[in-house]
Amino acid sequence: MEVLIATFTTIFSVVNPFGAMPVFLTLTSNDSGTDRMQTALRACLYMVAILSVAYLGGQYILNFFGISIQHLRIAGGILLMRSAFDLLTPGANRDRVGPATLEESAHKDDISFTPLAMPMLSGPGSMAICIGLIRPTYYDKAMTILGFGLVALASFVVLLSSLRLTRLLGRPGMAALARIMGFITLAIGVNFFASAIGALFPGLTR
């Protein structure tokens, strides 16, 4: 249960489905409620698949390129801290996709895989976190993947409720929520970075 809770809290903070709400609403503004629900469902299923592949196959990819897990954690920590600073900085560009991508996606029949599932819900930061997770037993691995499923379920609920949440919170509430998620993401990035440095240079933590 501890593995499940730890996986859910960590991945949900990094995935941050609240940040995907504006783009989701923009790209599905002309869709019916049923079509919007199906799009959100497919995006969350794709997200589980992407995170699971990164988690299960990440170690083989690292071995192929000769990258250690600690080096990945340092890179992932830096990436997360950079994303967190974007969320925490007033007036910063918090869009996960650029205007060109949005314009291209507006003409697509299905936006569930790109840009929703990738890179918005399961971007480089969340995939780096998944690869960096080490679970010794098969039971822990199963709980980790179940945690991905719970994150997808929570993200699905957030996306379906995005219109109501946006109206309820307004711009000030959305800005405050972005900063809260950014602070949590910053803490996760610092933890990844510090733990990797401690493992590579144990003398620094004594």
Summary of the structure (lengths in Angstrom):
residues: 206
radius of gyration: 17.4
end to end distance: 31.3
largest distance: 59.1
contacts: 651
relative contact order: 0.22
helix: 83%
strand: 0%
